[in-house]
Amino acid sequence: MKKYVVLFLCFLFFVTGCGNTKELKTPEYKSAYEVTDYQGTKIKLAHKPQRIITDSFGLDEIVLGLVPVEKLAAVNYLDQDPAISFIAGETKNIKHTLKNYGTEEILSLHPDMFIASTWTDTAKIQTLRQMNIPVVVCRGPASVKEVKANVSLVAAALGEKDRGKNINEQVDAELAKIAEVLKKQHKPQPIVLLVSLMSSYGGTGSLYDALCRQAGLVNGIAKVGIKNGEFLAKELVVQANPDLFILSAPSQSDEKQYAQYRKQFMSDPALQSLTGIKNVAVLPDRYIYCSSQNIVYGIKALANKGYGQELFPMNHEICIKGY
């Protein structure tokens, strides 16, 4: 009798799920696949990820260009801020937001994929891999080409290569349109200089520098020989003599700190004789620091401010999707 009881209990265990037996028979779980990340690590996946976590709002934007928002187990706290994110509306109802998080918090959310970048703490990546969480590392991009490479990599990791290709084709089409419009601008390229609390950001080798070049602008920080990560001294600002100062406009929570910094920067006596001291443009951070396929909006916004006219309409900014 005991033998039959045990067999009956085993039967119930398998019929009622044994985990996700029924789910594994759905079309999304037809076959396993493998992807090689930016660092050359091969990641084997049993199925398309259903609970994805990334390390940044830029990677979250890439993910949401490829799959529905329901596939994100959590979002970066910046995702829900429209001053910074192009997916604020889509992510506003996701309850779990991540800020200064550790591996324990990630593990508690039971992800089946973590998408990191070369900026991510390597110890965190190693720990997650030791806990059998698939980790895909993307490159911290410094050019539009590298952003597109990240789109292709994330698409492959999510089992959505065609969607990634679609996104990149849309990006290329937008870049071609931008280039065509800029060809018609016959005046010298405006010199612009970024004013941000990130005072060592924006020089040669930064994504912002790449955006300026795509927007037909001269990046004043790079013009005076500053590389990304190097501090921009006031005497070099004078040397750059920009036609336009671009002020970073952050979220409301950071505005007080930013406003104080901007006021102090722009009121410096050493800058008052510069060409562009009274020519100031304010741009939301979503344009300046974007590292996803939505980077085309940043290029357009910079070009509009740099040339002082609406070269590109900015009334239709939705996350670029491949499906």
C-alpha contacts under 8 A as a table, 3 or more apart, distances in Angstrom:
res1	aa1	res2	aa2	distance
1	M	4	Y	5.29
1	M	5	V	6.41
2	K	5	V	5.03
2	K	6	V	6.24
3	K	6	V	5.28
3	K	7	L	6.32
4	Y	7	L	5.01
4	Y	8	F	6.05
5	V	8	F	5.07
5	V	9	L	6.24
6	V	9	L	5.17
6	V	10	C	6.24
7	L	10	C	5.09
7	L	11	F	6.16
8	F	11	F	5.01
8	F	12	L	6.32
9	L	12	L	5.08
9	L	13	F	6.23
10	C	13	F	5.00
10	C	14	F	6.44
11	F	14	F	5.41
11	F	15	V	6.14
12	L	15	V	5.12
12	L	16	T	5.91
13	F	16	T	5.55
13	F	17	G	6.61
13	F	18	C	5.75
14	F	17	G	5.53
14	F	18	C	4.83
15	V	18	C	7.17
17	G	20	N	5.57
17	G	21	T	5.57
17	G	22	K	6.83
18	C	21	T	6.21
20	N	23	E	5.08
20	N	24	L	6.05
21	T	24	L	5.23
21	T	25	K	6.89
22	K	25	K	5.50
22	K	26	T	7.30
23	E	26	T	5.51
23	E	29	Y	7.83
24	L	28	E	7.87
24	L	29	Y	5.38
24	L	30	K	7.71
25	K	29	Y	6.40
25	K	30	K	7.17
26	T	29	Y	5.84
26	T	30	K	7.25
27	P	30	K	5.59
28	E	47	H	7.01
28	E	48	K	6.46
29	Y	32	A	7.68
29	Y	46	A	7.65
29	Y	47	H	5.04
29	Y	48	K	6.68
30	K	47	H	7.35
31	S	46	A	6.77
31	S	47	H	6.35
32	A	44	K	7.40
32	A	45	L	5.58
32	A	46	A	4.24
32	A	47	H	5.37
33	Y	44	K	6.02
33	Y	45	L	5.40
33	Y	46	A	6.58
33	Y	47	H	7.26
34	E	42	K	6.74
34	E	43	I	5.58
34	E	44	K	4.41
34	E	45	L	5.89
34	E	157	A	7.83
35	V	42	K	5.71
35	V	43	I	5.32
35	V	44	K	6.61
35	V	45	L	7.97
35	V	156	A	6.50
35	V	157	A	5.82
36	T	39	Q	7.92
36	T	40	G	5.64
36	T	41	T	5.42
36	T	42	K	4.32
36	T	43	I	6.13
36	T	136	V	7.95
37	D	40	G	5.33
37	D	41	T	5.46
37	D	42	K	6.53
37	D	43	I	7.57
37	D	136	V	5.54
37	D	137	V	5.53
37	D	138	C	6.50
37	D	153	L	6.84
38	Y	41	T	7.43
38	Y	136	V	7.94
38	Y	137	V	5.85
38	Y	138	C	5.30
38	Y	139	R	6.13
38	Y	153	L	7.85
39	Q	137	V	6.70
39	Q	138	C	7.78
41	T	136	V	8.00
43	I	134	P	6.48
43	I	135	V	7.41
43	I	136	V	7.27
44	K	134	P	7.70
45	L	48	K	7.19
45	L	134	P	7.50
48	K	157	A	7.96
48	K	158	L	5.59
48	K	159	G	5.78
49	P	52	I	6.39
49	P	71	K	7.58
49	P	112	D	5.71
49	P	113	M	6.13
49	P	158	L	6.12
50	Q	71	K	5.08
50	Q	72	L	7.50
50	Q	111	P	7.88
50	Q	112	D	6.63
51	R	71	K	5.32
51	R	72	L	5.51
51	R	73	A	4.83
51	R	110	H	7.32
51	R	111	P	4.76
51	R	112	D	5.36
51	R	113	M	6.64
52	I	71	K	5.98
52	I	72	L	4.71
52	I	73	A	5.46
52	I	74	A	7.54
52	I	111	P	5.65
52	I	112	D	6.23
52	I	113	M	5.03
52	I	114	F	6.02
52	I	115	I	7.60
53	I	60	D	7.94
53	I	72	L	6.03
53	I	73	A	5.95
53	I	74	A	5.99
53	I	75	V	6.98
53	I	106	I	7.82
53	I	111	P	6.52
53	I	113	M	6.40
53	I	114	F	4.92
53	I	115	I	6.32
54	T	57	F	7.85
54	T	59	L	6.13
54	T	60	D	6.20
54	T	75	V	7.55
54	T	76	N	7.77
54	T	114	F	5.44
54	T	115	I	4.47
54	T	116	A	5.85
55	D	59	L	7.06
55	D	76	N	7.26
55	D	114	F	7.77
55	D	115	I	6.49
55	D	116	A	5.33
55	D	117	S	7.22
55	D	120	T	7.14
56	S	59	L	5.43
56	S	60	D	6.33
56	S	76	N	5.92
56	S	116	A	7.96
57	F	60	D	4.86
57	F	61	E	6.22
57	F	75	V	7.47
57	F	76	N	5.48
57	F	77	Y	7.89
57	F	78	L	6.19
57	F	79	D	5.46
57	F	85	S	7.17
58	G	61	E	5.17
58	G	62	I	6.52
58	G	290	C	6.44
58	G	291	S	5.19
58	G	292	S	5.23
59	L	62	I	4.96
59	L	63	V	6.19
59	L	115	I	7.49
59	L	291	S	7.73
59	L	292	S	6.70
60	D	63	V	5.04
60	D	64	L	6.20
60	D	75	V	7.01
60	D	76	N	7.52
60	D	79	D	7.64
61	E	64	L	5.13
61	E	65	G	6.30
61	E	86	F	7.31
61	E	87	I	6.57
61	E	292	S	6.16
61	E	293	Q	7.79
61	E	294	N	7.99
61	E	319	C	7.16
62	I	65	G	5.15
62	I	66	L	6.77
62	I	151	V	6.22
62	I	154	V	7.47
62	I	292	S	5.64
62	I	293	Q	6.60
63	V	66	L	5.25
63	V	67	V	6.17
63	V	154	V	7.09
63	V	155	A	7.86
64	L	67	V	5.26
64	L	68	P	5.95
64	L	69	V	5.98
64	L	319	C	7.73
64	L	321	K	7.30
65	G	68	P	7.95
65	G	167	I	7.48
65	G	319	C	6.53
65	G	320	I	5.80
65	G	321	K	3.99
65	G	322	G	5.89
65	G	323	Y	7.69
66	L	155	A	6.63
66	L	160	E	6.83
66	L	163	R	5.97
66	L	164	G	6.71
66	L	321	K	6.18
66	L	322	G	5.76
66	L	323	Y	6.83
67	V	71	K	6.78
67	V	323	Y	7.98
68	P	71	K	5.97
69	V	72	L	5.69
69	V	90	E	6.87
69	V	91	T	6.98
70	E	73	A	7.48
72	L	75	V	6.77
73	A	96	H	7.69
73	A	109	L	6.72
73	A	111	P	6.65
74	A	94	I	6.82
74	A	95	K	7.49
74	A	96	H	5.07
74	A	97	T	5.64
74	A	98	L	6.91
74	A	109	L	7.83
75	V	79	D	6.50
75	V	91	T	7.40
75	V	94	I	7.21
75	V	96	H	6.63
75	V	97	T	4.95
75	V	98	L	6.04
76	N	79	D	5.46
76	N	80	Q	8.00
76	N	97	T	5.43
76	N	98	L	4.80
76	N	99	K	6.53
77	Y	80	Q	6.36
77	Y	81	D	7.78
77	Y	97	T	4.97
77	Y	98	L	5.39
77	Y	99	K	5.92
78	L	81	D	5.35
78	L	84	I	6.60
78	L	85	S	6.70
79	D	82	P	7.67
79	D	84	I	7.31
79	D	85	S	5.28
79	D	86	F	7.70
79	D	87	I	6.17
79	D	88	A	5.45
79	D	91	T	6.66
80	Q	85	S	6.75
80	Q	87	I	6.98
80	Q	88	A	4.06
80	Q	89	G	7.05
80	Q	91	T	5.96
80	Q	92	K	5.49
81	D	84	I	5.62
81	D	85	S	5.77
81	D	88	A	5.62
81	D	251	S	6.82
82	P	85	S	5.03
82	P	86	F	6.53
82	P	87	I	7.56
82	P	88	A	5.30
82	P	89	G	7.88
82	P	251	S	7.89
82	P	286	R	7.75
83	A	249	A	7.53
83	A	250	P	6.17
83	A	251	S	5.39
83	A	284	P	5.46
83	A	285	D	6.06
83	A	286	R	5.90
84	I	250	P	7.07
84	I	251	S	6.99
84	I	284	P	6.71
84	I	285	D	5.02
84	I	286	R	3.93
84	I	287	Y	7.69
84	I	289	Y	7.94
85	S	88	A	5.71
85	S	286	R	5.45
86	F	89	G	7.95
86	F	286	R	7.05
86	F	294	N	7.49
86	F	317	E	7.34
86	F	318	I	6.54
86	F	319	C	5.82
87	I	90	E	5.23
87	I	91	T	6.17
87	I	318	I	7.70
87	I	319	C	6.39
88	A	91	T	5.39
88	A	92	K	5.84
89	G	92	K	5.48
90	E	93	N	7.52
91	T	94	I	5.47
92	K	95	K	7.98
94	I	97	T	7.39
98	L	101	Y	5.98
101	Y	105	E	6.28
101	Y	106	I	7.45
102	G	105	E	5.64
102	G	106	I	6.66
102	G	124	K	7.39
103	T	106	I	5.01
103	T	107	L	6.05
103	T	124	K	6.17
103	T	127	T	7.27
103	T	128	L	6.85
104	E	107	L	5.18
104	E	108	S	6.17
105	E	108	S	5.13
105	E	109	L	6.77
106	I	109	L	5.50
106	I	110	H	7.10
106	I	111	P	7.21
107	L	110	H	5.27
107	L	111	P	6.86
107	L	128	L	7.87
111	P	114	F	6.88
111	P	133	I	7.16
112	D	133	I	6.06
112	D	134	P	6.55
113	M	133	I	6.10
113	M	134	P	4.98
113	M	135	V	5.95
113	M	136	V	7.63
114	F	133	I	7.02
114	F	134	P	6.25
114	F	135	V	4.80
114	F	136	V	6.45
115	I	135	V	5.75
115	I	136	V	4.90
115	I	137	V	6.01
115	I	138	C	7.35
115	I	154	V	7.87
116	A	119	W	7.85
116	A	120	T	6.03
116	A	125	I	7.71
116	A	135	V	6.88
116	A	136	V	6.01
116	A	137	V	4.66
116	A	138	C	6.08
117	S	120	T	5.36
117	S	137	V	4.88
117	S	138	C	4.48
117	S	139	R	5.43
117	S	140	G	5.68
118	T	137	V	6.54
118	T	138	C	6.35
118	T	139	R	5.35
118	T	140	G	5.44
119	W	140	G	6.26
120	T	124	K	7.53
120	T	125	I	7.50
121	D	124	K	5.43
121	D	125	I	6.71
122	T	125	I	5.03
122	T	126	Q	6.18
123	A	126	Q	5.11
123	A	127	T	6.09
124	K	127	T	5.18
124	K	128	L	6.23
125	I	128	L	5.31
125	I	129	R	6.25
125	I	135	V	6.82
126	Q	129	R	5.16
126	Q	130	Q	6.16
127	T	130	Q	5.06
127	T	131	M	6.38
128	L	131	M	5.02
128	L	132	N	6.51
128	L	133	I	5.36
128	L	134	P	7.63
128	L	135	V	7.24
129	R	132	N	4.94
129	R	133	I	5.13
129	R	134	P	6.21
129	R	135	V	6.44
130	Q	133	I	7.40
136	V	154	V	7.93
136	V	157	A	7.35
138	C	150	N	5.88
138	C	153	L	7.27
138	C	154	V	7.84
139	R	146	E	7.29
139	R	150	N	6.75
141	P	144	V	7.61
141	P	146	E	5.12
141	P	147	V	5.62
141	P	150	N	7.96
141	P	207	L	6.61
141	P	291	S	6.93
142	A	146	E	6.54
142	A	147	V	7.76
142	A	205	G	6.03
142	A	206	S	5.11
142	A	207	L	4.14
142	A	208	Y	7.88
142	A	210	A	6.95
143	S	146	E	5.23
143	S	147	V	6.43
143	S	206	S	7.64
143	S	207	L	5.38
143	S	210	A	5.46
143	S	211	L	7.71
144	V	147	V	4.97
144	V	148	K	6.26
144	V	207	L	7.72
144	V	210	A	7.15
144	V	211	L	7.79
144	V	295	I	7.69
145	K	148	K	5.15
145	K	149	A	6.28
146	E	149	A	4.86
146	E	150	N	6.28
147	V	150	N	5.11
147	V	151	V	6.40
147	V	291	S	6.39
147	V	292	S	6.07
147	V	293	Q	6.81
148	K	151	V	4.97
148	K	152	S	6.33
148	K	168	N	6.10
148	K	293	Q	6.97
149	A	152	S	5.11
149	A	153	L	6.19
150	N	153	L	4.98
150	N	154	V	6.02
151	V	154	V	5.31
151	V	155	A	5.99
151	V	164	G	5.87
151	V	167	I	7.79
151	V	168	N	7.43
151	V	292	S	7.65
151	V	293	Q	7.32
152	S	155	A	5.08
152	S	156	A	6.20
152	S	161	K	6.78
152	S	164	G	5.26
152	S	165	K	6.81
152	S	168	N	7.94
153	L	156	A	5.14
153	L	157	A	6.21
154	V	157	A	4.94
154	V	158	L	6.15
154	V	164	G	7.85
155	A	158	L	5.18
155	A	159	G	6.12
155	A	160	E	4.79
155	A	161	K	4.93
155	A	162	D	7.82
155	A	163	R	6.85
155	A	164	G	5.04
156	A	159	G	5.02
156	A	160	E	5.73
156	A	161	K	4.99
156	A	164	G	7.75
157	A	160	E	7.53
158	L	161	K	7.92
160	E	163	R	5.42
160	E	164	G	6.48
161	K	164	G	5.07
161	K	165	K	6.25
162	D	165	K	5.05
162	D	166	N	6.19
162	D	322	G	7.72
163	R	166	N	4.97
163	R	167	I	6.30
163	R	321	K	7.67
163	R	322	G	4.24
163	R	323	Y	5.94
164	G	167	I	5.15
164	G	168	N	6.34
164	G	322	G	6.11
165	K	168	N	5.23
165	K	169	E	6.16
165	K	322	G	7.52
166	N	169	E	5.15
166	N	170	Q	6.36
166	N	321	K	7.92
166	N	322	G	4.99
166	N	323	Y	7.81
167	I	170	Q	5.13
167	I	171	V	6.31
167	I	293	Q	7.24
167	I	320	I	6.68
167	I	321	K	6.00
167	I	322	G	4.82
168	N	171	V	4.90
168	N	172	D	6.13
168	N	293	Q	7.49
169	E	172	D	5.08
169	E	173	A	6.15
170	Q	173	A	5.05
170	Q	174	E	6.25
170	Q	320	I	7.88
171	V	174	E	5.16
171	V	175	L	6.18
171	V	293	Q	6.65
171	V	296	V	6.85
172	D	175	L	5.04
172	D	176	A	6.16
173	A	176	A	5.17
173	A	177	K	6.40
174	E	177	K	5.10
174	E	178	I	6.20
174	E	296	V	6.82
175	L	178	I	5.01
175	L	179	A	6.13
175	L	296	V	7.03
176	A	179	A	5.13
176	A	180	E	6.19
177	K	180	E	5.12
177	K	181	V	6.37
178	I	181	V	5.29
178	I	182	L	6.22
178	I	215	A	7.65
178	I	300	K	7.31
179	A	182	L	5.13
179	A	183	K	6.21
179	A	214	Q	7.77
180	E	183	K	5.31
180	E	184	K	7.19
181	V	184	K	5.64
181	V	185	Q	7.40
181	V	311	L	7.32
182	L	185	Q	5.30
182	L	215	A	7.70
182	L	216	G	6.67
183	K	186	H	7.45
189	Q	216	G	6.24
189	Q	217	L	5.30
189	Q	218	V	6.26
190	P	216	G	7.95
190	P	217	L	5.40
190	P	218	V	6.01
190	P	242	P	7.77
190	P	243	D	6.05
190	P	244	L	7.49
190	P	306	G	6.05
190	P	307	Y	6.87
191	I	217	L	6.12
191	I	218	V	4.57
191	I	219	N	5.98
191	I	220	G	5.68
191	I	240	A	7.96
191	I	241	N	7.81
191	I	242	P	4.85
191	I	243	D	5.16
191	I	244	L	6.49
191	I	306	G	7.81
192	V	217	L	6.89
192	V	218	V	6.17
192	V	219	N	5.43
192	V	220	G	5.42
192	V	242	P	5.24
192	V	243	D	5.97
192	V	244	L	4.81
192	V	245	F	5.72
192	V	246	I	6.68
192	V	306	G	6.86
193	L	219	N	6.16
193	L	220	G	4.91
193	L	221	I	6.20
193	L	242	P	6.00
193	L	244	L	6.46
193	L	245	F	4.95
193	L	246	I	5.87
194	L	202	G	7.25
194	L	220	G	7.94
194	L	221	I	7.61
194	L	245	F	6.05
194	L	246	I	4.78
194	L	247	L	6.10
194	L	248	S	7.30
195	V	199	S	7.44
195	V	245	F	6.84
195	V	246	I	5.99
195	V	247	L	4.96
195	V	248	S	6.30
195	V	262	R	7.01
195	V	265	F	7.91
196	S	199	S	5.85
196	S	247	L	6.48
196	S	248	S	5.46
196	S	258	Y	7.58
196	S	262	R	7.53
197	L	258	Y	6.63
197	L	261	Y	7.01
198	M	201	Y	5.50
199	S	231	F	6.15
199	S	232	L	6.63
200	S	203	G	7.72
200	S	228	N	6.50
200	S	229	G	4.74
200	S	230	E	4.97
200	S	231	F	4.49
200	S	232	L	6.41
201	Y	206	S	7.10
201	Y	228	N	5.42
201	Y	229	G	5.61
201	Y	230	E	7.31
201	Y	231	F	7.88
202	G	205	G	7.91
202	G	206	S	5.46
202	G	207	L	7.44
202	G	208	Y	5.50
202	G	209	D	5.91
202	G	221	I	6.56
202	G	222	A	7.51
202	G	227	K	7.72
202	G	228	N	5.62
202	G	229	G	7.86
203	G	206	S	5.82
203	G	208	Y	7.78
203	G	209	D	6.18
203	G	219	N	7.77
203	G	221	I	5.21
203	G	222	A	4.65
203	G	225	G	7.77
203	G	226	I	5.18
203	G	227	K	4.41
203	G	228	N	4.16
203	G	229	G	7.31
203	G	230	E	7.50
204	T	209	D	6.01
204	T	221	I	7.72
204	T	222	A	5.03
204	T	225	G	7.59
204	T	226	I	6.39
204	T	227	K	4.44
204	T	228	N	5.39
205	G	209	D	6.79
205	G	210	A	7.74
205	G	227	K	6.32
205	G	228	N	5.51
206	S	209	D	5.28
206	S	210	A	6.70
206	S	227	K	7.90
206	S	228	N	5.45
207	L	210	A	5.02
207	L	211	L	6.28
207	L	289	Y	7.77
207	L	291	S	7.62
208	Y	211	L	4.97
208	Y	212	C	6.30
208	Y	288	I	6.39
208	Y	289	Y	6.95
209	D	212	C	5.15
209	D	213	R	6.45
209	D	219	N	6.18
209	D	222	A	7.23
210	A	213	R	5.23
210	A	214	Q	6.28
211	L	214	Q	5.07
211	L	215	A	6.07
211	L	298	G	7.18
211	L	299	I	5.50
211	L	302	L	7.87
212	C	215	A	4.98
212	C	216	G	6.34
212	C	217	L	5.04
212	C	218	V	6.44
212	C	219	N	5.99
212	C	299	I	7.02
212	C	302	L	6.99
212	C	303	A	7.90
213	R	216	G	5.16
213	R	217	L	5.49
213	R	218	V	6.61
213	R	219	N	7.49
214	Q	217	L	7.53
214	Q	299	I	6.42
215	A	299	I	5.17
215	A	300	K	6.66
215	A	302	L	6.27
215	A	303	A	4.87
216	G	303	A	6.78
217	L	303	A	7.17
217	L	306	G	6.81
218	V	223	K	7.14
219	N	222	A	5.48
219	N	223	K	6.06
220	G	223	K	4.80
220	G	224	V	6.59
220	G	237	V	7.72
220	G	240	A	5.30
220	G	241	N	7.62
220	G	242	P	6.17
221	I	224	V	5.82
221	I	225	G	7.07
221	I	226	I	5.80
221	I	232	L	7.21
221	I	237	V	7.58
221	I	240	A	7.13
222	A	225	G	5.18
222	A	226	I	5.14
222	A	227	K	6.56
223	K	226	I	7.39
223	K	240	A	6.60
224	V	236	L	6.43
224	V	239	Q	6.96
224	V	240	A	5.98
226	I	230	E	6.15
226	I	231	F	7.62
226	I	232	L	6.93
227	K	230	E	5.64
232	L	236	L	6.55
232	L	237	V	7.19
233	A	236	L	5.41
233	A	237	V	6.68
234	K	237	V	4.97
234	K	238	V	6.44
234	K	270	A	7.68
235	E	238	V	5.10
235	E	239	Q	6.27
236	L	239	Q	4.74
236	L	240	A	6.06
237	V	240	A	5.08
237	V	241	N	6.34
237	V	242	P	7.82
237	V	271	L	7.76
238	V	241	N	5.15
238	V	270	A	7.43
238	V	271	L	6.34
238	V	274	L	6.89
241	N	274	L	5.70
241	N	275	T	6.32
241	N	276	G	7.26
242	P	245	F	6.71
242	P	274	L	7.33
242	P	275	T	6.51
242	P	276	G	5.60
243	D	275	T	5.71
243	D	276	G	4.33
243	D	277	I	7.99
243	D	279	N	7.06
244	L	275	T	7.99
244	L	276	G	4.78
244	L	277	I	7.33
244	L	279	N	5.24
244	L	280	V	5.76
244	L	281	A	7.21
244	L	306	G	6.89
245	F	276	G	6.45
245	F	277	I	7.06
245	F	279	N	6.46
245	F	280	V	4.88
245	F	281	A	6.30
246	I	280	V	6.02
246	I	281	A	4.95
246	I	282	V	5.80
246	I	283	L	6.86
247	L	262	R	7.44
247	L	280	V	7.11
247	L	281	A	6.05
247	L	282	V	4.70
247	L	283	L	6.23
248	S	282	V	6.06
248	S	283	L	5.49
248	S	284	P	6.05
248	S	285	D	5.90
248	S	288	I	7.49
249	A	255	E	7.36
249	A	258	Y	7.76
249	A	282	V	6.10
249	A	283	L	5.51
249	A	284	P	4.47
249	A	285	D	5.74
250	P	254	D	6.10
250	P	255	E	5.97
250	P	258	Y	7.38
250	P	284	P	6.06
250	P	285	D	5.56
251	S	254	D	5.53
251	S	255	E	6.16
252	Q	255	E	5.01
252	Q	256	K	7.84
253	S	256	K	7.41
254	D	257	Q	5.65
254	D	258	Y	6.25
255	E	258	Y	5.02
255	E	259	A	5.78
256	K	259	A	5.15
256	K	260	Q	6.33
257	Q	260	Q	5.36
257	Q	261	Y	6.40
258	Y	261	Y	5.11
258	Y	262	R	6.05
259	A	262	R	5.16
259	A	263	K	6.06
260	Q	263	K	5.24
260	Q	264	Q	6.22
261	Y	264	Q	5.19
261	Y	265	F	6.07
262	R	265	F	5.02
262	R	266	M	5.95
263	K	266	M	5.36
263	K	267	S	5.97
264	Q	267	S	5.42
264	Q	268	D	6.45
265	F	268	D	5.66
266	M	271	L	7.15
266	M	277	I	7.36
267	S	271	L	7.44
267	S	272	Q	7.34
268	D	271	L	5.68
268	D	272	Q	6.99
269	P	272	Q	5.47
270	A	273	S	7.34
271	L	274	L	5.59
271	L	277	I	6.87
272	Q	277	I	6.14
273	S	277	I	7.26
274	L	277	I	5.46
275	T	278	K	7.75
276	G	279	N	4.70
276	G	280	V	7.17
277	I	280	V	7.02
281	A	305	K	6.40
283	L	287	Y	6.86
283	L	288	I	7.35
283	L	301	A	7.79
284	P	287	Y	5.99
284	P	288	I	7.11
285	D	288	I	5.02
285	D	289	Y	5.81
285	D	290	C	7.75
286	R	289	Y	5.78
286	R	290	C	5.55
286	R	298	G	7.35
287	Y	290	C	5.71
287	Y	295	I	7.15
287	Y	297	Y	6.50
287	Y	298	G	3.95
287	Y	299	I	7.55
287	Y	301	A	6.85
287	Y	302	L	7.79
288	I	298	G	6.14
290	C	294	N	6.94
290	C	295	I	5.50
290	C	298	G	6.99
291	S	294	N	7.55
291	S	295	I	6.17
292	S	295	I	5.70
293	Q	296	V	6.93
293	Q	319	C	8.00
293	Q	320	I	6.58
294	N	297	Y	5.78
294	N	298	G	7.42
294	N	319	C	6.27
294	N	320	I	6.23
295	I	298	G	5.12
295	I	299	I	6.53
296	V	299	I	5.10
296	V	300	K	6.31
297	Y	300	K	5.12
297	Y	301	A	6.09
297	Y	314	M	7.67
297	Y	317	E	7.22
298	G	301	A	5.12
298	G	302	L	6.11
299	I	302	L	5.27
299	I	303	A	6.18
300	K	303	A	5.13
300	K	304	N	6.16
300	K	311	L	7.75
300	K	312	F	5.97
300	K	314	M	7.86
301	A	304	N	5.15
301	A	305	K	6.33
301	A	312	F	7.63
301	A	314	M	7.45
302	L	305	K	5.25
302	L	306	G	5.88
303	A	306	G	5.01
303	A	307	Y	5.97
303	A	311	L	7.27
304	N	307	Y	5.54
304	N	308	G	5.80
304	N	309	Q	5.33
304	N	310	E	5.14
304	N	311	L	5.58
304	N	312	F	6.64
305	K	308	G	4.98
305	K	309	Q	6.75
305	K	310	E	7.94
310	E	313	P	6.34
313	P	316	H	7.80
314	M	317	E	6.65
